């Protein structure tokens, strides 16, 4: 009964068939599997030597309506690097929630059960409109290292995000993050849709490729003693962590 009610409230259909996602994966040589005892599926693939995972299933964040599409990869980046790009309507809603919860209630600290994305909005400076370029009316961004975010957003990632503007309603949650060396893209995908998946995978692929490139370039510069950025960039190679199994 509870599962049925949740599907009705979220707008997800109990008859959702992920076959189109399976076809998309198999045509590209990726592995695909259903999630046991739950709606959803998992796609695993590689970009060169880089593993990545796609999960389609029940939302892990309250701001996602219906079924959630998650794309993830563990990267060789300093754990101190925090970067987040999200749609502006969601950013404004989160900022309002933070204000109402922690200013109106006169609380002095953000509780640990607050989503990381909301905490980051408070902790780190916003990216200025000039660095967002054509994304400035639809997206906002924050980062622990502003020059890094500037270079990330001025890369081909910007074009990949611009390509989704006509596809996505401004109110749809879209959150692209780097935190604790993991790249994650979250958005709503109520029904299996190979076209939408392909477009979001393009964004994720560009974000992944450019994050890896910048990580290498910044580490090389740090090794030459030419940067004042966090010393973590001068560390030796960080270990790669295996992506955990989906939890729905």
Secondary structure, DSSP 8 states (H G I E B T S, - for coil): -HHHHHHHHHT--TT--THHHHHHHHHTT-EEEE-TTSS-EEEEEEETTEEEEEEEES-SSTT--SSEEEEEEE-SS-TT--EEEEEHHHHHHHHHHHHHHHTTT---S--TTS-HHHHHHHHS-B--HHHHGGGTTTEEEEESSHHHHHHHHTSHHHHHHHTTTTTS-TTS-EEEEEETTEEEEEEE-SS--HHHHHHHHHHHHHHHHHHHHHHHHHHHHHHTT---S-GGGGS-------------
